[in-house]
Amino acid sequence: MKSDKKEVSAIVLDVLMKGHPDDPRPIFKREPIVQAIGISQFKLLELVPKTLNISIHERVYIGDGEREKIERVKRRISYDELTQTARVELPYVIELLVAEKEPEFVQFFNKSISITPKLHMLHLLPGIGKKLMWEILAEREKKPFESFADISHRIKSIPHPEKMVANRILEELEDPNVKYHVFTSK
């Protein structure tokens, strides 16, 4: 799921017209900043906009070639560097992306494997212990899962698998000391 490829598109989490408030330079020397999350690898990014006509939740192209609204990708940032607004928007945007990429995450339930003899990839999802993991493995042996609805229908103790995935992504972004990055890149 993850790779070292560059993000091509991002969703805007916050727009700082006068730059970052912690910037020690005088206001007239600061450049506008956009905080965003990459769509494919959930990288948190700081972008420099070409135009100030950018709104929160807007998708922007940040790949190679001509960009309509973004001048350049300034840098990758950590969760701690997000503004309060960006932190509030992040869970909502992650849930949106998880729903959009449902087939990819359903494949995670179908194809996940053991990491160590005592740790399975499924254990990394919040709320999944040994008993639930064995139930998922038994169900996927019978027939691969087709959707989040299929997972919640066949495994009664998982009413919202999409929320488990979204919570894991958020955990990986929030905690720099997370050992295993399943959905995000380090």
N, C-alpha and C positions, 0 to 999 in steps of 0.2 A: 504493500500500500504506500509505503514511503520511498522516496528516492532523493538524490541530490540535485535533481533537475530544478530549474528556476520556475517560480510561479509565473503564470501567464495572465491570470486574472485575479482580482481581489475584490472584496466587499468592504466598503468604507464603514469604519466604526465611529470615527470622530473627525471633525475638521477644525483645525486651529488656525484661524485667519491671521493671527498675529504671532504665529510660531508657538513654540513650547513655553509655558509660563516660567519654567525653571531656567530658561536660556539667560545667561548673564549679560548678553549683549543688549545694547539699547534697542527699543522696539523698532525703530526705523531700519535697523540692520538685520532684523530677523526675517526669515522667509516663512510663508505659510506652510503648514504641515498637515498631512492627512495620515491618520492611523487606520490601518486596514488589516484584514486577515486574508491570506491567500486561499483560493478556492480548492486547489488540488492537494496541498500538503499542510494546510492550516498554519502557515508561517505568519507570525505577527510582523508587520512591516510599517516603516515610516516612509511616506511618499512625499514628493514635492509636486504640487499641482501646477498645471499650466494656467488653469482658470480657477476662479473662486466659485464657479457655478457647479459645485459638487455637493451632493447631499448624503446624509447618513443612509446606509443600506444600499447605496448605489453600487453597481458593478462597474469596475474600471479595468481597462486593459493595461497590463504592465509588462507585457512580453517585448520581444525584439521588434524593431521596425517603428512605424509611425504610431504614436499614441495620441488619442484625441484629448484626454483631460489630464494626463499625468506627464510631467516633464521627466522625472527620473525616480528610481527607487533609491532613497537615501541610505537606508540601512535596515537590518533586521533588529527587532527590539524584543525585550522580554516582557512577560506579563506585568511585572512590577513597574515598567515604564509606561504602561497604558494610562490614559486619563480616566477619571471617574466615569465619564460618559461612555468611553470605549469599553470599560469593564462591565457596565450595565448592559450594553448592547451585545457583547460577546456571546453569552449563552443563547440568546435569541437567534443570532446569526448562525451559530454552530448547529442548533436544532434545524434551522432552515436547510443548511448544507447537507446534514445527515439525511433528511427527508428526500432531498434532491438526488443524493447518491445512494439511495436505498439498495439497489442491486449489489453494489460494491460491499456494503456493510453486511448484507445478508450472506454474501460469500465468505465473509469472515467467520460467521457462525458455522458455515458448511466446511470450511477448509482449515480452521485453526488447529494447531498441533501443540504437542508438549514442548516447553522451552527447556525444562530440566526434568529429571525423573519425578520430582515432587511438585512441579509448577506447570500448569497448562495455560495457554494464551487466554482461554475463557476465564480463568481465575482473575485476570487483570481487569475484567469488567466489574464495576461496583455491584455488589449483591450476589455474585456467583461464587458459591463454595463447591466443595467436592460433590455433594449430593446432586446439586443442580447441574453441575458440569457433566456428571454421568448421565443424567436424564437427557441433556442436550445431545450428547454423543450417541445415545441409544436411538433417539428420534431421527437424527440425521442419517444414521445407518439404514433405517427403514426407507427413508426418502429424503433427499436434500430439501432444505427450506427454500421457499419461493419468494417470501416477502416477510416484512415485520409482522404483518397480520397473521401469517401462517405460523410464525414462531410463537406469538402470544396465544394462538388458538391451540397449538399442539403442546405447549408447555405452559400450563396454567399459572405457575408461580412467576412467570415473566409477562406481566400485563403490557409493559412498554419497553421492548428491546431497544427502540430508537433512543430512549432517554438514557439507557445504560451506556450506549455508545457515545452519546453527546456528553455525558458526565465524565467518561473516561478521557475524551478529547480535552475537555476543560481542565481536568486534573493534570494531564500531561503538559498543558500550556502554563498552568499556575505554578506547578512545583518544579523548579529547575533540577531537583535531586531525584526525580523519578527515574528508576533504573531502566525500565523497558518502555520504549516508545513504539506503540502499536500503530497508532494512527497519525502521529505527527513526526516531523523530522527534528532531530536535535539541533 
